[in-house]
Structures are given as C-alpha cells and as structure tokens.
Amino acid sequence: MSTLLFVPLPERGHINPSLKLARALQKRGHRILFCGIRDTEAVIREEGFDFECLFADLFPLGFQDEVKERISQLKGVAWLRYVLALMRKQKRMMERFLEGELDAIIRRTKPDLGIADVFLPEPFLVLRGNQVPTLLLNTSIPLRWEPQSPPPTSHVIPDGQLSSVLRGAFDWGRILFDAKLDGLRSRVGLEPDDLRYRHALARKHGYPPAHLDFAGRGNGEHDPMLILCPREFAEFQGVRPSVHFHYTGPCIDLERHEPEFPWERLSPERPLVLCSLGTMPMPPEQARRFHASVVEAARRRPAWQFVVATNEWREALPSPLPANLLAVTRAPQLQLLKRASAMVTHGGFNSVKECIYFGVPMVVLPVQFDQPGVAARVVHHGLGQRADPRTLTPDTLVPLLDAVVEQPAYRRALERMRTRFQAAEGDAALVEAIERHLPRAGGFSGAAATSG
C-alpha cells in the first residue's frame, strides 16, 4: 500500500473531480491524504479521506464564506482596504510555503506520490523538492499556447480560417498582456508578486524556473499532467497540441454526497430544466439577469418544470415565482441530471462533463475563467447552445431552450460523446494512470505524460 497526497485548489470545482480519482485509488488499497485549508476539511472527511490542514491561522474555518460575503457587500474605500488585507494574507501564505510549512507535513506523512493541482503551483514545487514523485492534476482545459488553438478563456471556435486564428492569437495576447500588468501592479504593491515567489520556491527546491509558464505554473511539457476529461471533448477537431497530455475519463464521482431535495415536488412526466450558475461568485447584475430570465422562461413554458440552484446568490428571486419553478440553495445535481431534459449552466467544466455523462443538452452562459472555452467546445461538438450572460433576456433564453430540448441533433451528438465518456470512466484505467508513476512501478522521470 502506498500513501498518495492530494493538494487541490480549495474550490468545489477542483475538489469534486479529484474525489473520483482518490476513491478509485483508495479501493485499490492505497492510503489517500488530502491537504488544504480548514474550509475544505469537512467535505474531504465526509467523503472518507484523511486530511492535513495548511495555514490554519491565516485561513480559519469560515474564511471563504466571509470573503464572498464581504467582497459583495463592501463598497469604495472599505472594499479596497479589505482587498489589501486579503493580499497581505496571500503574501504571507507565499512566505510560509518558502519557510517550509508544507515541507513539515510531507516529512511527517511520507507520501509516495503527490497529486498537485496545476492551478496551485506551490505544493507541486515543494513536493518535488522533497523528492516526492508528483503529478500535475488539471481539472480544466490545458492553458498552453498553441498556434491554431485559442486559450481556454476565449469564445473563439477555430475553423481553419485566418479570422479565427487571428482572434485566438489576440486572446492569447490579452493573457500575456494581463500577466505583464500583474507584474507592474505587484511592483507598486497593488497585487502579490506570485511569479517572483514561485520562482524563489522553485530555486529553493532545485526546480528550473524556466520550466514554469508565464504565471509560474507547470504546463505539461516537462512534468506529467493528467487532464480529467476525454480528449474528444477537450480538443477541437482538427487541432492537436504539441505536448502530449494524458487524458483520463471525466472523473465524475457518482458516490459523492449530495443535499436533500423535495422530490415529491417533481413530476416524472414533465420535461425538467435544471438551472445553476455554480458555486463561484459572479457579477451581481449578471446573476440578476440570469434569475429573472429563468423565472420568465418558466412562466412561458408552463408544461415544463424548472429547478433553480441559487448556491451563493443571496437575493430573493423575482416574485411571484411560477408554480412550475422550484428554487433551492443547493441541488443534488447528479440525481437531477438523470431526469433532466436540459440544463442552463455557467459552463463550469464539471457541470458540463456531468451533463455529457448523463446525455443532457445545455444552454451555456459563460461568465469567467475557462467557461468561455468550455462553452465554445459545447457548441463546437453540437452538445448545446451558448449565450452572453451580460445581455441575457427571456427572449434570448427561451428559444435556446426550445432548440436544445426539441431538436434531436443535440441528443444524437450527446449520445456519441456520452458513449466515449462512460467508456473512459472505469476505475481500472484511472488507477493505472496514477500507479505507473509510483516509485515501485519503475521510477519517476519527471517527463511529460503520454496522451491517453
């Protein structure tokens, strides 16, 4: 039996897909240990895994909820002061990585293999410095520049035409320009200098800073990276990356705990539309547009039933609510998708993968981060439609819902992709992708993983 240390980014979108992988390894007899901030402990322990806490005094229990609430409520000078205080915390976190807080946990727990989130580069560098073989775990689309492929933050769907190549190149340029601006802001104290700290951490642990990307993260070229998604969805047809990533199954944990739900309120005979903007905060005006459009869509389609998961949104939905709409704070998404005719989603990678797994067509409203790129792939593969949440109205949402619910082409495309997703989701293949990197399996080269 080996000990495997998981260090995901402390967000549900990054924790959830790691649970499937961890559970498969645990069933194989390995000891699974997660490491993170206190706010993630209850989720991890509820799923049956051991947990080690980092930075307990910097990020006490309830820290994440407090940040979301205060950022949404504070204005003006008070907001700026709070953001500057958060930046000081982040800087102190970086310093404590350098001082060895994670090193102490590694020496005490003695992991045989580390599995570190690509979006949290510090644990990867510390694990490698402590001679622990480590895999990069990517819960999204790889962020690596390719000549004909737009970045994950881009709405562009490459079609081989010069216009799409130029628009993709422009979006890559914006990312690099923003990275330069971050560097300038850090010099005048408006932002922590993440890149400088990550390069210092790399040098401390004997890792070449040149192997990190523009943000100080691994990019899969020099170290093995697992992409928790089948290649057929993550890559645009006709575009192949220059680095060979190891693609796995979608890593959907069908055994994860989900909230209670009033199932007696739903009718199995009526089409069900699940609506959710995920658990990450979003611009308030866009959230209001989303909820108002969904409520009106329910009024215009009284033969359907709608379930709205409000998640982090605290304002009341527009009243009166139609009788065919049920609003809940948290929804059992996996169970609802088994019955859904469509989903209106923010385009989070996990939600989209779950829709594909259960064959549910989507209307995607991408807000931020990788969501535009995920939405582009949904449209490219014929799995749904997309719309701009900044300009969403019932007049734009309802026709899109009509299309994905009623046009059979979406179901046919989903069935093809669903077949690939379910075929790739076996535990044996997931476990083999990890165990090949254990020291007893022949050593750890640090080279990029081959594609799956």
N, C-alpha and C positions, 0 to 999 in steps of 0.2 A: 504494500500500500504506500502511495506517495502523498505528500501534502502539497496542495495547489493553492496559491494565494491569488485571489481576485481583487483588483482595485479598480472598480468602475467609477465613472463620474457620478457624483451624488444626485442624480436625477432619475425619475422612474423610467424615462425613455432609454436610459443606458443600463439601469439595473435589470429591468424586466427581461431583455433578451439574454443577459448573462445567466439568468436563473435556469433556463432550459439546459444550457451547457453544463452548468455546475451540477444540476440534478443527475444528468446522464453520467457524469464522472463519479458522483457520489454512489450511484447504483453499481458502478464498476468496482467499488471498494476503496476509492481514494478519499482522503480527508480533504474537505473543502473549507477554506477560511476566507472570509471577506474582510476587507479593511476599508474604513471610511469614517465620515463624521457621524456624530451621535444621532442626527436626524434620520439616518438610514438604518440604524441598528434594529429597530422593531420590525421593519419589513424583512430584513435578512433573517433574523432569528425566527420569525413566523414561518418562513419557508424551510426551516430546519437546518440552517447553516451556522457555523461558528462565526464570531465577529470580533475584530480588534478595532478599537477606537483611536482615531488620529485627531489631534488638536482639540481635545475636549473643552479646554478653557476658551479657546478662540471662537469655536462654533458650538455653543451648548445646545441642548435639546430645545427645539422650537425656533432655532435661528432662521431656518429657511422660510418658515411661515411669517416670522417677524419682518424679514426683508421684503417679501412680497407685499405685505400689508402697508408698510411704511413707505415704500417706493411709490405705491399707488396713491397714498394719501397726502404725503408731504408736497409742498409747493415752494418755489423760489429759493430763498437763502436756506431755509430749513432742509429742503431737499438736497441742496449742494453740500451742506455740512454733513448730512448723513452719508451721501455717496463718498465723500472724502474719508469719512470714518471707515467705511467698508474697504476702501482702497488701502488704508493703513493695515487693516486686518489681513488683506490679501498679501501685502508686502511682508508682514510678519510670518504668514504661512510659508512663503518662499524662503525666508531666512531659516525657518525651523526645518525645512527639508535639508537645507545646507548644513544645519547644525547636527542633523542625524536622528531626528525623532522617528522616522520610518526605519532607519537602519537598525535601531534598537529592537523594533518589533520583528524585523527579519531575522536578526541574530537569535531572538528568543524562540520564534516559531519554526525556524529552519525549513522554509518551503523548498521543495524540489523543483518547482516550476512556478513562475509568475505569469499572470494574465492581466495585462495593464491596458486600460482604456487609452486609445490613441489621443483623445481629447484632454487627457490628464497626463502630460508627459513626464512629470517629476517622478512618480513611482517607477516607471519603466527605467529611467536612468539610475535610480537608487538600487533597484533590483539587479540590474546588470553590473553595477559597481560592486555589489556584494556577491558576485559570481553565481547568481541565480539565473538559469536559462529563462528567458521571458518572451512571451508572445504579445504583439500588439493586437488589441481587440477593437475592431471598428464596427460600431453599431449603426453606421450610416454609409453613404456613398463615398468612396475614397476621394480625398482632396489632394489631387496630384495633377499638375499641369500636363495636358496632352494637346497636341496641335489641333486636332479636329473635335475635341470633346469639351463642352463648356463646363465650368465649375458647378458643384452641387448647389450653389446659391443662385444659379442662373435659370431663367424661364426658357432659355433657348432650347429648341429641339433640332439637333443637327440633321440636315437633309442633303449634305454634299454640296450645296450651293455656296457661292462666295459670301453671300449676305449672312448666312448663319455662322460661317467660320469667323467673319469679322465681328459679329455680335458676341460670339463666345469669347473671342480674343479680348474684346472690350471689357467683358465681365471679369476675365482673369486680370486685366489691367487694373480694374477697380479694387480687386482684392489686394493686389500688391501695393497700390497707392494707399489704401487704408492701413496696411501694415506699416508703411513709412510714416503715415500720420500718427499711428500709435507710438512709434519711436520718438517722434517730436514731442508728443504730449507727455511721454514719460520723462523727457529731459526737463520739462518745466513743472513737473510734479502733478500733472493732471491725470496720470494713469500709471499704475505699477509697470516697471520695466520687466515684463515677463521674459522677454527674449534674453536679456542680459543675465537674469537669474538662471534660466535654463542652460545657457552656455556655461555659466560658472559651475552649475551642478554637473554638467557633462564632463567638464575638465576635471573636477574633483574625482569623478568615478571612472576616469580613463576612457570616456566615450568621445569620439571625434565630433565636435560641434558641427563640422561641415556635413555630417550625415543627417542633421536635422533640417527641417524645411524652414521657410521664411518666418514661421510662428514658433519655431523651436520644438516641433513635433516630428515623430518618425513618419516616413511616407511610404514604407513598404519596400523601398529599394534596397536597403541594407539589412533589414531585420524582418523576420516572418510576421505577416499581418493576416489575420483572419477577418474576412468580410462576412457578417452574419446575414447572408442573403444569397440566393442562387444568382449566378452570373446572368441568366436570361432576363432578369428584371433590371439588375443594377447597371448593365451596359446597354447603350443604344445599339441597335442593329447596324452593322457595318463599321463600328468604331471599336477598336481593340486597344487597350492601354499598353504602353511599352514595358510596364512592370507586371509580372505575373503574380496576382494576388491569389490567396487560397479562399475560394468561395465555399460556404457551407450551406446548410439548409437555412430556413428563415429563423430558426431558434425561437419558436413560439412555445412558451411554457403553458401547456394546456392544464397543468396541475396547480397553477398559481391560485392563491386565494383571491376571491372576488367579493364585492359587497353584496349585502342582501338586497332584494328587489321585489316589488309587489307584482308578481307575475299574474295575479288574478285580474290585473287591470288591462292585460293584453288579450286580444283575440287572435287565435292561430289562423283564422280565415282571412284576415285583412292584411294588406301589404304593410310592412313595418320599415320606417326610415329612422335610422339611428343618427343622431347629430351630436358632435363633440368637437371642441377646439383644443382638446388635450389638457395637460396639466401645467404647461409653461405660461407665464403671464404674457398678455398681448395688449396692444394699444386699445384703450377703453372704447374709442369711437368705433373701431372695427368690431369689437365684441358686441357693442350695442347693435350695429348693423346686422351682424350675424343672427343674433337672437330675434330681432324684430322681423327679419326676413323669414326665419324658420317658423315663427308664430303665424305669420300671414300665409306662408305656404301650407301650413296645417289647415287654416281656415278655407283655403281654396281647394284643398283635396280632402274633403270630409270622409271619403271612403277609405282613406289611408289612416294609419296611426303613426305618431311621431314620439320618439323618446329623446329628450334633450339632457345631456350630462353637462351641468354648469361648471363642475370642477372648481377652479379658483375664482370664478366670477361671483361677486357678492351682491351685485344689484339684482333687484327683482325683475323678472321677465315682464314684457309688456302685457298688461291685463286689459280685459279678461282673457284668460287662456282658453282656447277652444277645447271642447270635450275630448277630442282625439289627440291631444298632446299631453304627455306626462313628463314633467321636469323633475330630475333627481340631481343631487350633488355629485354622487359617484355612481357610475353604471357598471354592471358586470359585462364588460364589452365582449368577451369571448362568447358568453352564453347568448347575448343578444344577436351577435353576428350569425349564429347558427340559424336564426329565424328571420334575419333582415332581408329586405328586398333592395336596399340601398343604404349608403352611409354618406353623410355630409361631414367632411373631416378637414382638419387643418393641414393634412399631408405629412404628419409625423411618420417617420419610417416604420415604426412598429405598428401603428394603426393601419397603414397601407398594406404591410405584409399580412396582417391578420385578415383584412378584407379579401386579399387574394387567396389566402389559405381556405377561407370559407366560401369563396366564389361570389363575393358581394360587390356589385359595381359602385363606383364612387363619384361624388362631386367634391373636388378638392379645392380648398380655399387657402392657398399657401400664404403664410404670414412672415416667416423669418427663417434664418439659418439655412438648413438643407431642404426646407419644404418646397421652394420653387423648383429645385432639381428633381425632387421626388414626384411632384405634380407633373412635370414635363415627361417623366417616364411613364406615369399612368396614362397620359394622353397618347404618347408615342406607341405604347403597346396595346392601345384600344381598350383599356380597362375602366375608363370613365371620362369625365369632363372636368374642366377647371374654370375658376372664375377669380376675379380680383376682389379680395375682401374689403378693399378700400372703397369700392364703388358698388358693392353688392346691394341689390334690391330684390323684393319678391318677384318682380318682373323678369329678372335675370335668373334667379334661383329655380323657380317653378318649371320653366321649360327644360332646364338641365336635368332636373329630377325626372320629369316626364320621359326624357330621352333615355336615361340610364335604366329606368325601371321597365320601360315598354319596348325598347329596341333590342332584339335578340343578339345583335352583333356583339354587344358588350359581354353578354353571358358566354358566348362562344369563345371570345378571346380570354375571358377569365378562366374558363374550363381548361384551356390549354396551359395557361400559366399555373393554375391551381394544381394540375397534374404534376408539373415539374416541382413545385414547392413541396407537395406531400411526398413525392418520391425521394427528395433530398433531405427529408426531416428525420430520418432514422437515427436512433441513438448511437448505433454502432459506428456510422460514418463520422458523427460529431466527435465521439470519443477518440477514434483513430487519428483524427486531425490534430488532437491535442497530445495524445500519448506518444506520437512519433518524435516529439520534442523533449520528452523526459530523458535525463542523462542515461538511464539504463537501456534506453532504446537506441543507443548508438551515438550519443553525444549531441551537442548543440553547436551549430556552426555560426549562428547569427546571420546567415544569409537569408535573403528573401524567400518566402514560401512559394512553392509552385502553385499554379492555378488548379482549382478543383472543378 
